[in-house]
């Protein structure tokens, strides 16, 4: 099986994410830590963690690597 950088429902998935979720995903995909993301967004790291849990559920992924792959596929 060959890995791919696209997801079957990438366009639908992008619409499912709230703007702040997209922003958090962008930071994490860029390699920032939860704390760095929280500071940049003016949030607590617990709020960032909550955003990322919701993102994982919406995207049906379980790892940061998978989230990063989807972020790239979505152009974030």
C-alpha positions as CSV (number, residue, x, y, z in Angstrom):
1,X,0.0,0.0,0.0
2,X,1.4,3.4,-1.0
3,X,0.9,6.3,1.4
4,X,-0.9,9.3,0.0
5,X,-1.1,13.0,1.0
6,X,-4.8,13.3,0.2
7,X,-7.8,12.2,2.1
8,X,-11.0,11.0,0.4
9,X,-13.1,13.7,2.0
10,X,-10.5,16.5,2.4
11,X,-12.8,19.3,1.2
12,X,-15.6,18.2,3.4
13,X,-13.2,17.8,6.3
14,X,-11.9,21.3,6.0
15,X,-15.4,22.7,6.2
16,X,-16.0,20.7,9.4
17,X,-13.1,22.4,11.3
18,X,-13.8,25.7,13.0
19,X,-11.5,28.6,12.2
20,X,-9.7,28.3,15.5
21,X,-9.3,24.5,15.1
22,X,-7.8,25.2,11.7
23,X,-5.4,27.6,13.2
24,X,-4.4,25.2,16.0
25,X,-3.9,22.4,13.4
26,X,-1.7,24.8,11.3
27,X,0.5,25.4,14.3
28,X,0.8,21.8,15.3
29,X,1.5,20.8,11.7
30,X,4.3,23.4,11.6
31,X,6.0,21.6,14.5
32,X,4.9,23.8,17.3
33,X,4.3,22.3,20.8
34,X,0.9,22.7,22.5
35,X,2.4,25.4,24.8
36,X,3.9,27.3,21.8
37,X,0.5,27.1,20.0
38,X,-1.4,28.2,23.1
39,X,0.9,31.2,23.6
40,X,0.6,32.3,20.0
41,X,-3.2,31.9,20.0
42,X,-3.6,33.5,23.4
43,X,-5.1,30.3,24.9
44,X,-4.3,27.9,27.7
45,X,-2.6,24.7,26.7
46,X,-5.7,22.9,27.9
47,X,-7.8,24.7,25.4
48,X,-5.4,23.8,22.6
49,X,-5.6,20.2,23.8
50,X,-9.4,20.3,23.6
51,X,-9.2,21.7,20.1
52,X,-6.8,19.0,19.0
53,X,-9.0,16.3,20.5
54,X,-12.0,17.6,18.6
55,X,-9.8,17.8,15.4
56,X,-8.7,14.2,15.9
57,X,-12.3,13.1,16.2
58,X,-13.5,15.1,13.2
59,X,-10.6,13.9,11.0
60,X,-10.8,10.3,12.4
61,X,-7.0,10.3,13.1
62,X,-5.2,9.3,16.2
63,X,-1.6,10.7,15.9
64,X,0.0,14.1,15.4
65,X,1.7,12.7,12.3
66,X,-1.7,11.8,10.8
67,X,-3.0,15.3,11.7
68,X,0.0,16.8,10.0
69,X,-0.6,14.7,6.9
70,X,-4.2,15.9,6.7
71,X,-3.2,19.5,7.3
72,X,-0.9,19.3,4.3
73,X,-3.6,17.7,2.2
74,X,-6.0,20.5,3.2
75,X,-3.4,23.2,2.4
76,X,-3.2,24.5,5.9
